[in-house]
Amino acid sequence: MSVWFGLIEIIILIRSRFALISGGHSTFFGLLNTFVHIIMYSYYLLAALGPQIQKYLWWKKYLTSLQMIQFVAIMVHAFQLLFIDCNYPRAFVWWIGMHAVMFFFLFKEFYNEQYSRPRRQKLEAASKEPSSNGVSQHNGDVKRNSYSKQSDYYVNGDGISRPDLVQRTVSATAN
């Protein structure tokens, strides 16, 4: 549902910006957001290159901070038009500004969860909390529901029921 809402929202915003209110004020947050996304997707690219590169990705915390700074800048830029009359539609001021407020608080919550709690508390909480299947998961433990990899889980029941495609459990020695 949220994907469709986002897609529809983008189509409406692009259409309205180019047809009704094209100009400098409308492009600020788009350009700023594009710049931040370039940095963000560069981080994801480097993270996907594997463990030999991942050890150099110490700046994830600062990427989240940059995103929060972006939202503050967008809020200030949008809401300044509530005090300055420049014939810009108030509906777009509120739409853009409230999006920035919403995303700021979402990212602030993420930041607090990930980076503000002391590391020891995070480790203690992780060791006490069981995973969704009741088995505590630790870093590097890929075993879930007694299957060591996704390909060990096969369809059975209403669909395909051939014996060679039935679930098979992993032996205790395969870790």
VODREN-848786 format. One record per residue (C-alpha): z, y, x; residue in one letter. Coordinates in nm, 3 decimals, always signed. Example, Ala and Ser with C-alpha at 12.3 -4.5 7.8 and 13.67 -1.06 7.14 Angstrom:
! VODREN-848786
      zz      yy      xx code
  +0.780  -0.450  +1.230    a
  +0.714  -0.106  +1.367    s
***
This chain:
! VODREN-848786
      zz      yy      xx code
  +0.000  +0.000  +0.000    m
  +0.095  +0.250  +0.270    s
  -0.231  +0.188  +0.456    v
  -0.432  +0.276  +0.147    w
  -0.216  +0.582  +0.082    f
  -0.272  +0.696  +0.440    g
  -0.648  +0.640  +0.418    l
  -0.677  +0.825  +0.088    i
  -0.459  +1.104  +0.223    e
  -0.679  +1.145  +0.531    i
  -0.997  +1.154  +0.321    i
  -0.849  +1.419  +0.088    i
  -0.717  +1.629  +0.376    l
  -1.043  +1.618  +0.571    i
  -1.247  +1.700  +0.263    r
  -1.019  +1.987  +0.162    s
  -0.993  +2.131  +0.511    r
  -1.365  +2.148  +0.568    f
  -1.453  +2.258  +0.215    a
  -1.169  +2.496  +0.137    l
  -0.970  +2.611  +0.436    i
  -1.150  +2.547  +0.759    s
  -1.017  +2.757  +1.040    g
  -0.768  +2.789  +1.320    g
  -0.442  +2.732  +1.138    h
  -0.553  +2.399  +0.994    s
  -0.672  +2.263  +1.325    t
  -0.350  +2.320  +1.525    f
  -0.162  +2.012  +1.414    f
  -0.476  +1.796  +1.431    g
  -0.541  +1.894  +1.793    l
  -0.177  +1.857  +1.891    l
  -0.156  +1.519  +1.719    n
  -0.475  +1.404  +1.894    t
  -0.334  +1.502  +2.234    f
  -0.011  +1.309  +2.169    v
  -0.204  +1.006  +2.045    h
  -0.416  +1.001  +2.361    i
  -0.096  +0.976  +2.565    i
  +0.054  +0.722  +2.325    m
  -0.248  +0.489  +2.325    y
  -0.271  +0.519  +2.704    s
  +0.085  +0.389  +2.714    y
  -0.011  +0.099  +2.483    y
  -0.312  +0.018  +2.702    l
  -0.098  +0.006  +3.014    l
  +0.166  -0.203  +2.836    a
  -0.102  -0.452  +2.730    a
  -0.221  -0.502  +3.088    l
  +0.072  -0.731  +3.160    g
  +0.399  -0.750  +3.349    p
  +0.257  -0.623  +3.676    q
  +0.189  -0.285  +3.510    i
  +0.475  -0.283  +3.258    q
  +0.736  -0.225  +3.529    k
  +0.586  +0.124  +3.578    y
  +0.622  +0.216  +3.210    l
  +0.963  +0.381  +3.238    w
  +0.850  +0.678  +3.031    w
  +0.856  +0.526  +2.680    k
  +1.169  +0.728  +2.595    k
  +0.991  +1.047  +2.698    y
  +0.687  +0.957  +2.489    l
  +0.911  +0.940  +2.183    t
  +1.060  +1.277  +2.282    s
  +0.710  +1.423  +2.312    l
  +0.630  +1.300  +1.962    q
  +0.945  +1.464  +1.826    m
  +0.859  +1.792  +2.003    i
  +0.515  +1.770  +1.844    q
  +0.670  +1.750  +1.497    f
  +0.896  +2.048  +1.564    v
  +0.595  +2.251  +1.683    a
  +0.401  +2.153  +1.371    i
  +0.698  +2.248  +1.149    m
  +0.730  +2.591  +1.309    v
  +0.355  +2.647  +1.299    h
  +0.326  +2.543  +0.933    a
  +0.638  +2.707  +0.793    f
  +0.575  +3.041  +0.963    q
  +0.322  +3.105  +0.687    l
  +0.603  +3.112  +0.434    l
  +0.704  +3.444  +0.594    f
  +0.360  +3.576  +0.696    i
  +0.089  +3.642  +0.440    d
  -0.247  +3.535  +0.574    c
  -0.410  +3.403  +0.257    n
  -0.355  +3.039  +0.354    y
  -0.284  +2.804  +0.058    p
  +0.092  +2.749  +0.017    r
  +0.034  +2.390  -0.095    a
  -0.104  +2.302  +0.249    f
  +0.182  +2.483  +0.421    v
  +0.429  +2.261  +0.235    w
  +0.217  +1.946  +0.272    w
  +0.178  +1.978  +0.648    i
  +0.530  +2.109  +0.706    g
  +0.704  +1.841  +0.503    m
  +0.501  +1.568  +0.674    h
  +0.628  +1.703  +1.004    a
  +0.986  +1.706  +0.875    v
  +0.957  +1.350  +0.747    m
  +0.807  +1.215  +1.070    f
  +1.059  +1.406  +1.281    f
  +1.350  +1.235  +1.106    f
  +1.180  +0.894  +1.121    l
  +1.123  +0.929  +1.496    f
  +1.474  +1.070  +1.545    k
  +1.619  +0.760  +1.379    e
  +1.407  +0.538  +1.604    f
  +1.514  +0.738  +1.910    y
  +1.881  +0.708  +1.819    n
  +1.851  +0.334  +1.760    e
  +1.659  +0.265  +2.081    q
  +1.794  +0.510  +2.336    y
  +2.121  +0.668  +2.227    s
  +2.343  +0.362  +2.194    r
  +2.494  +0.246  +2.522    p
  +2.311  -0.050  +2.673    r
  +2.616  -0.275  +2.661    r
  +2.655  -0.219  +2.287    q
  +2.289  -0.306  +2.234    k
  +2.326  -0.630  +2.428    l
  +2.643  -0.727  +2.242    e
  +2.481  -0.651  +1.907    a
  +2.172  -0.852  +1.999    a
  +2.376  -1.154  +2.105    s
  +2.581  -1.152  +1.783    k
  +2.294  -1.101  +1.539    e
  +2.109  -1.419  +1.445    p
  +1.736  -1.405  +1.392    s
  +1.578  -1.458  +1.053    s
  +1.596  -1.836  +1.091    n
  +1.964  -1.835  +1.187    g
  +1.910  -1.905  +1.557    v
  +2.005  -1.633  +1.801    s
  +1.698  -1.516  +1.995    q
  +1.722  -1.398  +2.354    h
  +1.468  -1.225  +2.570    n
  +1.206  -1.476  +2.682    g
  +1.292  -1.731  +2.412    d
  +0.969  -1.801  +2.226    v
  +1.090  -2.100  +2.030    k
  +1.106  -2.038  +1.655    r
  +1.174  -2.290  +1.382    n
  +1.153  -2.570  +1.641    s
  +0.792  -2.482  +1.728    y
  +0.717  -2.348  +2.073    s
  +0.391  -2.177  +1.987    k
  +0.198  -2.068  +1.684    q
  -0.063  -2.341  +1.722    s
  +0.209  -2.603  +1.663    d
  +0.232  -2.496  +1.300    y
  -0.033  -2.644  +1.073    y
  -0.118  -2.623  +0.705    v
  +0.031  -2.886  +0.478    n
  +0.070  -2.914  +0.102    g
  -0.172  -2.770  -0.152    d
  -0.438  -2.701  +0.106    g
  -0.539  -2.938  +0.383    i
  -0.326  -3.251  +0.396    s
  -0.490  -3.457  +0.670    r
  -0.228  -3.636  +0.884    p
  -0.364  -3.487  +1.205    d
  -0.305  -3.133  +1.072    l
  +0.055  -3.180  +0.960    v
  +0.338  -2.989  +1.134    q
  +0.465  -3.156  +1.443    r
  +0.797  -3.082  +1.602    t
  +0.837  -2.997  +1.967    v
  +1.018  -3.238  +2.190    s
  +1.344  -3.124  +2.350    a
  +1.188  -3.123  +2.698    t
  +0.907  -2.878  +2.613    a
  +1.051  -2.533  +2.679    n
***
